[in-house]
Amino acid sequence: MHNALTIDVEDYFQVTAFSRRVRIREWDSYPLRVRENTWRLLELLDRRSLRATFFVLGWVAERVPGLVRDIQRRGHEIACHGHSHQLVYEIGRERFRQDIRRAKAILEDITGTAVFGYRAPSYSITARSLWALEILVEEGFTFDSSIFPIIHDIYGIPGGNRFIHDIDTKSGRLREFPITTLSLQLGSQKWALPVAGGGYLRLLPAPLVAWAIGQVNRKERQPAVVYFHPWEIDPEQPRIRAGFRSTFRHYLHLEKMEGKIGYLLDKLDFTSMGAVLQQRVTDRGTPANIQAGQVVTP
């Protein structure tokens, strides 16, 4: 079974963990490292003849359009990560619309093709920002990968649908590919263990993550999504002073991440998110629908 391989193209100083230390107006004063780090990931994929979905930040695309063209030229899918990496539930409806409209236009102008996929910065489509799904449809997106069905201080919809499903909004239908979790039964309670990559891959042993995704594939017969960022393979990046929690989340095991990614790529089957979604339609037809705002338990 093919899983969706996704890369969120943003730079080290743009992450939510540092948003109180580094203002958007200051971004241009930081040295860009996203181009070289993304090229390293592209080479990693080329050596294995793999295709992925790159959720590109509009701000990055404006400054290194050649990188976006290179990603496209190598056969990967271009999707949208918004423009300025702001949490959806903090910026509100109108600023969100402006943000995604701007980013989508930039990416489409660079690539000459329509962009259909979206992922919110820090998975910030939560129970208090489900209105964003309707706006995504209105702005021409057909699939989203922003909902993380876990408990977290920044993101998450606990108890949310864990697998691909359609969401009907007032403006039309949107296909959701939630971030992958492993369902665990502990006593009388079910827990969703995040195993989709990123900081969780840096924290957990790669064989455990590969095993967990294999369980999702074999036992639940569902495709998984794996994500990571170019800055996660860059242990030499400039250090930004922040609190303990932010520092821990961002810098933990950067030196191990490229090897862990390679391990997953060798052990599991991957392709782009668009290809996985299309294959899902071919194999099973349209997934069950839910209404926007409705939380569906696993």
Backbone bond lengths (Angstrom), bond angles and torsions (degrees), N, CA, C in turn:
res aa  C-N    CA-C-N  psi(-1)  N-CA   C-N-CA  omega(-1)  CA-C   N-CA-C  phi
1 M - - - 1.463 - - 1.523 109.62 -
2 H 1.332 115.60 133.47 1.455 119.80 177.69 1.526 111.02 -81.54
3 N 1.318 114.96 137.91 1.451 122.57 173.26 1.528 109.26 -107.03
4 A 1.323 116.43 161.10 1.463 121.10 -179.25 1.524 109.92 -89.16
5 L 1.318 115.98 124.71 1.457 122.62 177.50 1.525 107.98 -102.02
6 T 1.324 117.12 120.92 1.459 120.86 -174.57 1.521 110.93 -131.54
7 I 1.327 115.40 144.40 1.465 122.60 -179.43 1.517 108.39 -130.17
8 D 1.316 116.92 123.45 1.463 122.68 178.88 1.524 108.49 -91.33
9 V 1.325 116.77 107.45 1.455 121.87 -171.92 1.532 109.85 -87.08
10 E 1.306 114.48 96.72 1.463 123.84 177.27 1.514 107.21 -145.77
11 D 1.334 117.85 163.95 1.458 119.59 -178.00 1.530 110.80 -101.60
12 Y 1.321 115.75 168.53 1.458 123.09 -171.24 1.523 113.24 -60.55
13 F 1.323 118.65 -30.11 1.463 121.50 -175.72 1.528 112.71 -88.26
14 Q 1.340 117.33 -1.24 1.455 121.01 -175.63 1.530 113.92 -100.62
15 V 1.306 117.39 0.22 1.462 120.97 -173.68 1.533 110.71 -73.21
16 T 1.319 115.37 154.14 1.462 121.03 -179.61 1.526 111.97 -60.25
17 A 1.320 117.01 -32.96 1.466 120.79 -178.91 1.527 112.39 -58.68
18 F 1.337 117.39 -25.54 1.462 120.98 -177.76 1.523 113.25 -110.67
19 S 1.328 117.64 10.99 1.463 120.62 -172.47 1.528 113.01 -63.66
20 R 1.327 117.83 -25.19 1.464 119.99 178.15 1.521 112.36 -85.46
21 R 1.311 116.02 -15.44 1.461 120.91 179.33 1.526 112.18 -97.43
22 V 1.335 115.66 -32.32 1.463 120.78 -176.39 1.522 108.13 -122.67
23 R 1.321 116.90 111.79 1.462 121.72 179.67 1.527 110.19 -81.85
24 I 1.311 116.70 153.63 1.462 120.66 -179.31 1.522 110.86 -57.63
25 R 1.307 117.44 -38.80 1.462 120.23 -179.06 1.531 112.14 -65.11
26 E 1.336 117.19 -14.74 1.461 121.39 -179.81 1.526 113.21 -96.25
27 W 1.321 117.71 -6.27 1.464 120.81 -173.74 1.522 113.14 -55.40
28 D 1.328 116.72 -39.99 1.468 119.17 -176.37 1.521 112.98 -67.44
29 S 1.326 117.79 -11.41 1.461 119.96 179.15 1.531 112.21 -87.07
30 Y 1.329 117.46 -5.96 1.461 121.55 -179.50 1.533 109.63 -98.41
31 P 1.325 116.75 141.58 1.475 119.00 178.94 1.535 111.06 -67.44
32 L 1.333 115.93 132.20 1.459 120.67 178.45 1.526 110.17 -74.77
33 R 1.313 115.78 131.94 1.461 121.04 175.30 1.534 110.71 -124.48
34 V 1.323 116.86 -2.64 1.456 121.15 -173.77 1.520 112.34 -66.73
35 R 1.328 117.74 -33.24 1.460 119.42 -177.68 1.528 111.31 -65.16
36 E 1.320 116.31 -52.49 1.467 119.86 -178.04 1.524 111.22 -65.03
37 N 1.326 117.43 -39.68 1.462 120.02 -179.73 1.527 111.49 -67.08
38 T 1.317 116.80 -38.42 1.465 119.98 177.57 1.522 110.44 -67.36
39 W 1.317 118.10 -38.84 1.464 120.39 176.76 1.528 110.28 -60.54
40 R 1.327 117.25 -38.56 1.474 119.55 177.11 1.520 110.84 -61.07
41 L 1.326 116.27 -41.35 1.458 119.38 177.83 1.524 111.46 -67.19
42 L 1.316 116.89 -38.20 1.460 120.01 177.56 1.527 111.01 -61.03
43 E 1.323 116.21 -41.05 1.462 119.52 177.49 1.524 110.99 -65.06
44 L 1.320 116.11 -38.43 1.463 121.04 177.98 1.533 110.04 -59.40
45 L 1.332 116.55 -41.67 1.458 121.37 179.60 1.523 111.69 -73.89
46 D 1.338 116.58 -39.63 1.467 120.02 179.77 1.524 111.55 -59.53
47 R 1.334 116.47 -39.21 1.467 119.64 -178.43 1.518 111.78 -64.10
48 R 1.323 116.69 -20.70 1.467 121.03 -178.70 1.532 111.66 -111.69
49 S 1.314 117.12 4.07 1.478 122.49 -179.67 1.528 111.07 54.91
50 L 1.335 115.81 43.94 1.459 121.62 -178.94 1.522 110.54 -104.60
51 R 1.325 115.47 149.69 1.454 122.17 174.79 1.524 109.15 -114.90
52 A 1.324 116.11 145.38 1.461 121.51 -176.70 1.524 109.43 -137.90
53 T 1.330 115.05 172.98 1.462 122.11 172.27 1.518 107.97 -107.65
54 F 1.326 116.33 126.25 1.454 122.41 179.35 1.525 108.40 -106.05
55 F 1.341 115.98 110.57 1.462 121.98 175.36 1.536 107.01 -85.29
56 V 1.322 116.09 101.85 1.460 121.41 -169.33 1.526 110.79 -97.86
57 L 1.318 115.80 131.83 1.458 121.53 175.12 1.531 109.07 -72.23
58 G 1.332 116.36 132.25 1.449 120.41 -178.11 1.518 113.15 -58.77
59 W 1.328 117.58 -38.34 1.464 122.27 179.12 1.520 110.13 -59.37
60 V 1.331 116.67 -41.46 1.462 120.75 177.98 1.523 110.49 -67.05
61 A 1.323 116.99 -44.27 1.463 120.98 -178.30 1.523 111.60 -59.70
62 E 1.326 116.94 -37.52 1.464 120.72 178.52 1.523 111.79 -61.43
63 R 1.321 117.43 -36.28 1.460 121.49 -173.71 1.521 113.23 -91.21
64 V 1.325 117.55 -27.27 1.468 119.88 178.06 1.539 109.35 -132.92
65 P 1.322 117.45 64.48 1.474 119.58 -179.40 1.520 112.93 -60.07
66 G 1.341 115.90 -29.69 1.462 118.58 178.74 1.517 112.11 -62.13
67 L 1.341 117.37 -31.36 1.459 120.69 177.46 1.529 110.31 -65.23
68 V 1.319 116.75 -42.30 1.467 120.55 178.94 1.527 110.08 -62.61
69 R 1.322 116.40 -42.43 1.473 119.75 179.00 1.524 110.53 -64.84
70 D 1.322 117.18 -36.56 1.466 120.79 179.36 1.521 110.69 -66.78
71 I 1.323 116.65 -42.02 1.474 120.10 176.07 1.526 110.04 -58.47
72 Q 1.321 115.91 -46.11 1.461 120.50 179.77 1.533 111.21 -65.12
73 R 1.320 116.91 -43.07 1.463 121.03 -177.27 1.525 111.62 -61.02
74 R 1.325 116.60 -31.15 1.464 120.26 -179.63 1.526 112.38 -83.41
75 G 1.314 117.09 5.24 1.463 120.46 171.54 1.509 115.92 94.06
76 H 1.334 117.43 13.31 1.454 120.36 -178.49 1.530 111.24 -92.41
77 E 1.310 115.29 161.20 1.460 122.09 179.64 1.529 109.73 -87.60
78 I 1.335 115.99 133.05 1.454 121.77 176.66 1.527 109.01 -98.56
79 A 1.326 116.43 127.02 1.465 122.20 176.94 1.530 108.09 -132.25
80 C 1.319 116.01 175.91 1.466 122.24 -168.95 1.530 111.74 -107.73
81 H 1.321 115.45 135.68 1.469 122.55 177.04 1.534 110.63 -115.23
82 G 1.353 115.38 21.75 1.451 119.45 -174.14 1.520 110.48 79.66
83 H 1.322 116.86 -176.46 1.454 120.10 -177.70 1.526 113.13 -102.15
84 S 1.309 118.30 -48.40 1.469 120.46 -168.23 1.520 114.25 -119.06
85 H 1.322 117.43 17.18 1.467 123.11 174.08 1.525 112.57 50.77
86 Q 1.334 114.89 52.87 1.461 120.77 176.00 1.520 109.53 -110.05
87 L 1.312 116.38 144.63 1.458 121.13 -178.18 1.523 109.83 -64.02
88 V 1.317 116.35 131.56 1.464 121.38 -174.21 1.520 111.28 -59.63
89 Y 1.324 117.04 -44.83 1.459 119.91 -175.32 1.526 112.72 -73.24
90 E 1.321 117.53 -10.09 1.465 120.33 176.66 1.523 112.79 -93.03
91 I 1.323 117.93 -31.27 1.473 119.12 -174.91 1.524 112.78 -89.42
92 G 1.336 119.26 -18.78 1.454 120.83 176.43 1.522 113.87 81.58
93 R 1.317 115.22 175.57 1.462 122.59 -169.70 1.527 113.75 -61.57
94 E 1.314 117.44 -53.75 1.458 119.58 -172.43 1.521 112.22 -69.99
95 R 1.316 117.49 -41.97 1.464 119.39 177.89 1.529 110.75 -67.06
96 F 1.329 116.19 -33.88 1.460 119.18 176.27 1.524 110.28 -63.56
97 R 1.322 116.37 -46.63 1.459 119.88 179.49 1.537 110.65 -58.66
98 Q 1.312 116.57 -46.28 1.457 120.70 179.96 1.526 111.14 -61.84
99 D 1.342 115.77 -40.18 1.462 121.27 -178.23 1.526 111.36 -63.36
100 I 1.324 117.86 -49.33 1.463 119.54 -176.70 1.527 111.37 -74.25
101 R 1.315 116.27 -33.22 1.475 118.88 178.27 1.527 109.82 -63.86
102 R 1.326 116.07 -44.12 1.467 120.37 179.51 1.517 111.30 -63.17
103 A 1.331 116.88 -47.25 1.459 120.62 -178.07 1.525 111.48 -64.60
104 K 1.313 117.07 -43.64 1.470 121.44 -179.71 1.527 110.39 -60.75
105 A 1.337 117.04 -43.10 1.456 121.00 -179.66 1.530 111.05 -64.01
106 I 1.329 117.22 -40.79 1.463 121.14 178.97 1.522 110.45 -61.75
107 L 1.323 117.02 -48.36 1.463 121.37 -178.01 1.526 111.42 -65.06
108 E 1.316 117.16 -40.46 1.458 120.12 -179.67 1.517 111.77 -70.16
109 D 1.320 116.94 -33.43 1.464 120.33 176.78 1.528 110.65 -67.50
110 I 1.313 117.57 -38.98 1.461 121.46 -179.67 1.527 111.35 -70.71
111 T 1.332 116.27 -43.70 1.470 120.08 -173.11 1.523 113.80 -90.45
112 G 1.322 116.95 -22.14 1.456 119.91 -176.54 1.506 113.81 73.47
113 T 1.340 116.67 14.33 1.463 121.26 179.55 1.523 109.90 -133.59
114 A 1.327 116.47 158.05 1.457 121.40 179.34 1.525 110.60 -70.46
115 V 1.322 115.40 145.29 1.469 122.50 176.67 1.521 108.09 -109.74
116 F 1.329 117.02 124.22 1.457 121.43 -173.69 1.527 114.27 -112.88
117 G 1.337 118.09 -18.57 1.454 120.84 -174.57 1.502 113.43 -104.15
118 Y 1.328 116.51 149.07 1.465 122.19 -179.08 1.522 109.78 -140.07
119 R 1.340 114.31 145.70 1.469 121.72 168.88 1.515 108.24 -137.83
120 A 1.321 116.48 128.58 1.459 121.39 -178.15 1.518 111.20 -73.37
121 P 1.321 117.44 144.67 1.464 119.95 172.60 1.533 110.60 -54.82
122 S 1.311 115.43 129.61 1.473 121.82 179.22 1.531 112.16 52.28
123 Y 1.328 117.14 33.86 1.478 122.31 174.29 1.525 111.81 51.62
124 S 1.344 115.49 41.41 1.466 120.32 -169.36 1.523 114.80 -87.85
125 I 1.326 117.34 21.39 1.465 119.34 163.63 1.521 106.04 -89.62
126 T 1.320 114.86 105.19 1.461 122.44 -175.99 1.527 108.62 -123.34
127 A 1.319 116.52 -170.92 1.466 119.93 -179.49 1.526 112.07 -60.05
128 R 1.335 118.02 -25.79 1.462 119.81 -179.89 1.525 113.53 -94.66
129 S 1.325 117.68 5.31 1.468 119.92 176.75 1.522 112.43 -136.98
130 L 1.324 117.16 29.11 1.456 120.39 178.05 1.527 112.33 -65.35
131 W 1.334 116.54 -17.65 1.463 120.22 174.03 1.527 111.79 -57.87
132 A 1.317 116.79 -22.39 1.464 120.56 -178.98 1.520 112.26 -64.29
133 L 1.326 117.40 -28.36 1.458 120.43 -178.09 1.525 111.13 -63.82
134 E 1.317 116.63 -40.54 1.457 120.39 178.06 1.530 111.03 -64.98
135 I 1.318 116.51 -40.33 1.463 120.33 179.16 1.524 110.61 -65.94
136 L 1.318 117.71 -37.44 1.461 120.46 176.53 1.535 111.01 -57.92
137 V 1.314 116.43 -45.07 1.469 120.15 178.23 1.524 110.21 -61.09
138 E 1.321 115.93 -45.86 1.472 120.32 -178.40 1.526 112.09 -62.24
139 E 1.324 117.46 -28.53 1.458 121.12 -178.79 1.530 112.81 -93.71
140 G 1.329 117.29 8.48 1.451 120.54 170.83 1.511 116.98 96.71
141 F 1.320 118.02 9.33 1.463 120.37 176.86 1.530 109.94 -84.84
142 T 1.310 116.44 145.34 1.464 120.86 179.72 1.524 112.87 -114.42
143 F 1.351 117.46 -19.18 1.464 118.29 175.32 1.517 110.63 -142.24
144 D 1.340 113.95 153.92 1.450 122.45 -175.49 1.523 109.32 -136.06
145 S 1.336 115.85 149.45 1.462 120.66 175.04 1.523 108.40 -140.47
146 S 1.334 114.78 65.59 1.470 121.38 -173.51 1.514 113.69 -119.46
147 I 1.320 118.21 -11.87 1.464 120.59 -172.35 1.526 110.05 -96.88
148 F 1.316 114.94 124.63 1.465 122.08 -179.86 1.531 106.90 -113.73
149 P 1.328 118.85 109.82 1.471 121.06 -173.57 1.533 113.42 -80.61
150 I 1.338 115.23 59.70 1.467 120.73 179.34 1.529 109.16 -138.37
151 I 1.331 115.72 173.20 1.463 122.52 171.84 1.520 108.38 -92.38
152 H 1.323 116.62 127.01 1.462 121.68 -179.82 1.515 108.04 -155.38
153 D 1.322 117.21 156.04 1.464 119.29 -176.91 1.523 113.10 -76.76
154 I 1.325 118.96 -18.64 1.459 121.83 -178.37 1.523 111.70 -108.43
155 Y 1.311 117.79 -37.91 1.462 121.22 -174.15 1.519 110.22 -138.20
156 G 1.326 115.31 -179.42 1.461 120.07 172.46 1.516 115.09 114.34
157 I 1.333 115.01 143.01 1.460 123.38 169.52 1.530 106.41 -124.51
158 P 1.324 117.71 90.12 1.471 120.14 -177.55 1.516 111.07 -57.96
159 G 1.324 115.52 134.65 1.453 120.48 179.95 1.511 114.14 80.84
160 G 1.328 117.34 4.15 1.462 120.51 -179.32 1.515 112.13 -70.51
161 N 1.321 114.94 164.01 1.466 121.86 177.70 1.524 109.60 -57.23
162 R 1.324 117.63 128.14 1.453 122.00 -173.77 1.519 113.74 -87.68
163 F 1.326 117.15 -13.53 1.455 119.15 -172.36 1.522 112.04 -127.35
164 I 1.329 115.88 173.47 1.461 121.96 -176.86 1.525 110.15 -54.20
165 H 1.338 115.15 132.44 1.459 120.52 178.15 1.518 109.19 -156.06
166 D 1.308 116.14 161.54 1.453 121.87 175.95 1.515 110.03 -96.69
167 I 1.321 115.61 142.71 1.453 121.95 176.68 1.523 107.84 -119.05
168 D 1.315 116.84 122.87 1.454 121.53 177.33 1.530 109.72 -91.41
169 T 1.317 116.17 118.58 1.457 121.90 175.53 1.525 108.57 -106.59
170 K 1.298 116.07 174.48 1.466 119.91 178.15 1.522 111.70 -64.44
171 S 1.308 116.03 -22.61 1.465 120.40 -177.18 1.523 113.48 -100.29
172 G 1.323 117.28 -4.48 1.458 119.83 -179.77 1.515 111.85 140.96
173 R 1.295 114.94 -171.48 1.462 121.81 -173.03 1.522 111.67 -100.61
174 L 1.315 115.54 140.62 1.459 123.34 178.09 1.521 108.43 -129.39
175 R 1.306 116.05 133.72 1.472 119.78 177.09 1.526 109.71 -91.57
176 E 1.312 115.65 127.76 1.463 121.80 -177.56 1.530 110.03 -107.82
177 F 1.333 115.59 132.01 1.469 121.83 173.81 1.529 106.01 -117.80
178 P 1.333 118.18 91.73 1.473 121.15 -176.51 1.528 111.89 -64.41
179 I 1.311 115.23 158.29 1.462 121.03 177.51 1.528 108.63 -71.93
180 T 1.299 116.17 135.62 1.468 122.03 -166.69 1.531 113.51 -72.09
181 T 1.307 113.88 137.24 1.457 122.49 172.82 1.524 109.30 -131.22
182 L 1.322 115.51 158.06 1.455 122.27 173.60 1.517 108.16 -102.37
183 S 1.324 116.95 127.32 1.456 121.18 -179.81 1.527 110.14 -81.14
184 L 1.326 115.22 124.35 1.460 121.22 -179.89 1.521 109.84 -121.60
185 Q 1.322 116.72 135.78 1.453 122.15 176.20 1.516 108.29 -101.75
186 L 1.328 116.05 111.60 1.460 121.52 178.36 1.518 108.18 -117.53
187 G 1.320 115.10 103.03 1.452 119.44 -174.95 1.517 109.89 66.92
188 S 1.305 116.79 -126.42 1.463 121.43 -179.47 1.525 112.60 -92.90
189 Q 1.333 116.28 0.43 1.455 119.46 -175.64 1.517 112.36 -113.00
190 K 1.344 115.12 148.03 1.449 121.68 172.93 1.526 109.41 -100.23
191 W 1.323 114.75 138.81 1.453 120.51 178.32 1.522 109.43 -125.30
192 A 1.314 116.12 145.03 1.457 121.28 177.16 1.530 107.89 -105.69
193 L 1.327 116.32 110.54 1.455 122.22 -179.08 1.530 109.16 -89.83
194 P 1.342 118.38 120.00 1.466 119.95 179.71 1.529 111.50 -70.17
195 V 1.324 116.53 123.74 1.471 121.24 -176.89 1.530 111.39 -135.64
196 A 1.335 116.83 23.98 1.465 119.84 -169.86 1.523 113.96 -89.36
197 G 1.312 118.88 -2.25 1.452 119.21 179.96 1.509 111.82 119.10
198 G 1.334 116.24 -149.99 1.455 120.67 179.76 1.515 111.61 55.59
199 G 1.330 115.69 -138.41 1.454 120.56 -179.84 1.513 113.30 -61.77
200 Y 1.331 116.88 -27.04 1.465 119.83 179.21 1.528 110.32 -70.20
201 L 1.332 116.62 -35.57 1.460 119.42 175.97 1.521 110.56 -70.10
202 R 1.338 117.35 -36.02 1.463 118.96 177.16 1.524 111.53 -67.20
203 L 1.336 116.43 -30.85 1.459 121.25 -177.89 1.528 112.46 -81.51
204 L 1.338 116.94 -41.31 1.467 122.18 -173.81 1.523 111.13 -95.27
205 P 1.338 117.75 154.84 1.468 120.25 173.95 1.524 110.44 -63.07
206 A 1.319 117.14 138.06 1.462 121.06 -179.01 1.530 112.19 -58.52
207 P 1.342 120.83 -40.17 1.462 119.35 177.80 1.532 112.86 -60.68
208 L 1.335 117.50 -33.22 1.462 120.45 178.10 1.535 110.40 -68.15
209 V 1.322 116.46 -41.84 1.465 120.07 178.43 1.523 109.98 -64.45
210 A 1.331 117.35 -43.59 1.467 120.78 178.55 1.528 110.82 -62.29
211 W 1.318 117.09 -41.52 1.464 120.65 177.73 1.526 110.85 -62.33
212 A 1.331 116.89 -44.43 1.464 121.07 -178.58 1.529 111.26 -61.99
213 I 1.328 116.58 -44.24 1.467 119.55 178.47 1.527 110.05 -65.97
214 G 1.321 116.60 -36.82 1.472 119.69 175.15 1.514 111.79 -61.53
215 Q 1.327 117.80 -37.05 1.464 121.45 176.47 1.536 110.93 -62.90
216 V 1.329 115.91 -42.96 1.467 120.41 177.54 1.528 109.92 -61.14
217 N 1.332 116.62 -41.47 1.467 120.92 -179.70 1.517 112.31 -68.23
218 R 1.325 116.59 -48.03 1.457 120.00 -171.35 1.525 113.03 -84.77
219 K 1.313 117.37 -47.91 1.467 120.08 -174.42 1.518 112.54 -81.48
220 E 1.339 116.21 -38.99 1.461 118.68 -178.27 1.531 112.06 -99.88
221 R 1.347 115.06 -6.84 1.466 121.70 176.21 1.524 111.48 54.90
222 Q 1.327 114.23 45.44 1.461 121.11 -178.93 1.522 110.26 -129.66
223 P 1.332 117.98 144.49 1.463 120.32 173.12 1.520 110.59 -75.04
224 A 1.294 116.16 150.68 1.463 122.47 178.05 1.524 109.27 -108.79
225 V 1.320 115.49 167.32 1.461 121.11 171.82 1.524 108.13 -122.38
226 V 1.323 115.77 134.73 1.462 122.51 175.28 1.526 107.67 -116.11
227 Y 1.323 116.60 139.33 1.458 120.85 179.62 1.523 110.46 -135.28
228 F 1.309 115.38 154.60 1.461 121.89 169.83 1.527 107.56 -161.91
229 H 1.344 116.30 177.05 1.457 122.52 -175.54 1.523 109.71 -124.09
230 P 1.324 118.14 150.07 1.468 119.44 176.91 1.529 113.50 -56.35
231 W 1.337 117.96 -36.26 1.471 119.29 -177.88 1.528 112.49 -68.24
232 E 1.331 117.01 -14.96 1.467 119.31 -177.82 1.524 112.88 -75.38
233 I 1.331 117.74 -11.55 1.470 119.26 176.49 1.534 110.70 -105.95
234 D 1.321 116.66 20.09 1.459 122.07 -172.79 1.530 111.24 -123.96
235 P 1.335 118.12 78.52 1.466 119.71 -179.38 1.525 113.18 -69.34
236 E 1.324 118.64 -12.57 1.459 121.83 -179.52 1.523 112.89 -91.47
237 Q 1.318 118.79 4.60 1.462 121.57 -178.34 1.527 110.55 -61.40
238 P 1.338 117.60 151.45 1.472 120.65 177.47 1.528 111.11 -58.13
239 R 1.309 116.07 141.02 1.458 120.98 -179.81 1.535 110.61 -86.19
240 I 1.321 114.75 136.05 1.456 121.74 177.20 1.520 107.56 -112.46
241 R 1.302 116.68 129.23 1.460 120.11 -178.68 1.519 110.00 -75.20
242 A 1.323 115.56 129.80 1.461 121.38 179.69 1.518 107.92 -153.12
243 G 1.336 116.16 -179.78 1.452 120.27 178.27 1.511 112.05 -68.08
244 F 1.342 114.88 170.32 1.461 119.81 -175.60 1.519 111.91 -58.40
245 R 1.337 117.54 -47.97 1.458 120.17 -175.69 1.523 111.56 -62.33
246 S 1.329 116.95 -45.13 1.462 120.35 179.78 1.521 111.31 -64.84
247 T 1.320 116.19 -41.30 1.464 120.51 178.84 1.518 110.97 -63.52
248 F 1.323 116.54 -44.40 1.463 120.97 179.14 1.517 110.87 -60.86
249 R 1.322 116.63 -47.81 1.466 120.85 -177.85 1.522 111.99 -61.46
250 H 1.308 116.85 -38.67 1.460 119.11 -172.45 1.524 113.36 -84.48
251 Y 1.324 117.83 -40.76 1.463 119.84 -169.17 1.528 114.45 -99.89
252 L 1.325 117.89 -5.47 1.461 120.47 -177.08 1.527 111.50 -59.61
253 H 1.319 116.67 120.94 1.469 124.91 170.08 1.528 114.05 54.96
254 L 1.321 117.57 35.18 1.464 118.95 174.86 1.532 111.18 -58.49
255 E 1.303 115.74 -34.35 1.468 120.01 -176.92 1.529 112.86 -68.74
256 K 1.320 117.36 -16.25 1.470 121.42 -178.97 1.525 113.46 -99.98
257 M 1.323 116.47 -10.78 1.452 119.45 -167.08 1.527 113.63 -67.24
258 E 1.323 118.45 -41.55 1.466 119.05 -178.11 1.525 110.90 -61.92
259 G 1.311 116.78 -40.19 1.456 120.09 177.20 1.519 112.45 -65.13
260 K 1.332 116.70 -38.38 1.458 120.34 179.04 1.531 111.11 -67.14
261 I 1.326 115.82 -41.05 1.463 119.07 177.52 1.527 109.88 -60.75
262 G 1.327 116.36 -46.20 1.458 120.14 178.16 1.515 112.51 -57.85
263 Y 1.315 116.47 -39.19 1.465 120.91 178.15 1.525 110.88 -60.35
264 L 1.340 117.21 -47.96 1.461 120.49 179.93 1.525 111.33 -63.15
265 L 1.322 116.28 -41.88 1.464 119.85 -178.86 1.526 111.41 -62.82
266 D 1.324 116.75 -31.40 1.457 120.72 -179.99 1.523 112.93 -81.85
267 K 1.328 117.39 -25.40 1.458 120.88 -173.64 1.536 113.37 -95.64
268 L 1.331 117.47 -22.90 1.456 120.93 -173.58 1.522 110.66 -124.85
269 D 1.324 116.11 164.45 1.458 121.60 178.77 1.525 109.68 -96.79
270 F 1.327 116.70 131.54 1.457 121.30 -177.37 1.515 112.05 -134.39
271 T 1.312 114.76 153.52 1.450 123.10 167.97 1.525 107.43 -154.94
272 S 1.325 117.81 -171.47 1.459 120.54 -179.11 1.524 110.83 -73.03
273 M 1.325 115.70 160.45 1.461 120.13 178.95 1.525 111.27 -64.91
274 G 1.321 116.43 -41.27 1.463 119.06 178.43 1.508 112.35 -59.16
275 A 1.339 116.78 -39.80 1.462 120.49 179.24 1.528 111.49 -67.27
276 V 1.332 117.04 -39.75 1.468 120.36 177.81 1.527 110.40 -63.40
277 L 1.325 116.82 -44.52 1.462 120.54 -179.44 1.520 111.47 -64.32
278 Q 1.321 116.64 -40.11 1.457 119.80 178.79 1.523 111.26 -66.10
279 Q 1.317 116.83 -41.50 1.456 120.83 178.08 1.516 111.08 -64.51
280 R 1.332 116.34 -34.25 1.463 120.75 179.10 1.520 110.62 -63.37
281 V 1.322 116.58 -40.48 1.462 120.72 177.49 1.521 109.82 -64.24
282 T 1.332 116.84 -43.57 1.463 121.38 -179.06 1.519 111.54 -62.81
283 D 1.337 116.33 -42.24 1.468 120.92 -175.26 1.525 113.22 -77.21
284 R 1.332 116.85 -40.22 1.464 119.64 -168.45 1.519 114.36 -125.29
285 G 1.316 117.97 -6.80 1.455 118.90 -173.84 1.514 110.06 80.93
286 T 1.310 116.40 -169.54 1.471 121.61 -176.49 1.515 110.95 -71.09
287 P 1.345 118.19 130.01 1.470 120.47 176.86 1.524 111.80 -63.12
288 A 1.308 115.20 163.91 1.463 120.08 178.56 1.523 110.84 -60.94
289 N 1.323 115.68 143.90 1.465 120.87 -177.86 1.517 110.92 -91.08
290 I 1.325 114.92 152.97 1.462 120.60 167.05 1.523 107.23 -135.06
291 Q 1.294 116.00 158.43 1.450 120.65 177.70 1.521 110.21 -84.57
292 A 1.333 116.10 143.94 1.459 119.49 176.65 1.514 109.87 -57.42
293 G 1.320 116.04 130.09 1.453 120.57 -178.80 1.522 112.97 99.42
294 Q 1.330 116.44 -12.87 1.456 119.89 -179.87 1.525 108.80 -91.14
295 V 1.317 116.79 129.90 1.465 121.15 176.94 1.514 108.26 -98.00
296 V 1.325 115.86 124.10 1.452 121.16 -177.25 1.526 109.69 -108.69
297 T 1.290 116.46 127.13 1.458 120.70 -178.53 1.515 110.02 -77.67
298 P 1.340 117.97 155.74 1.452 121.36 -178.90 1.528 111.58 -59.67
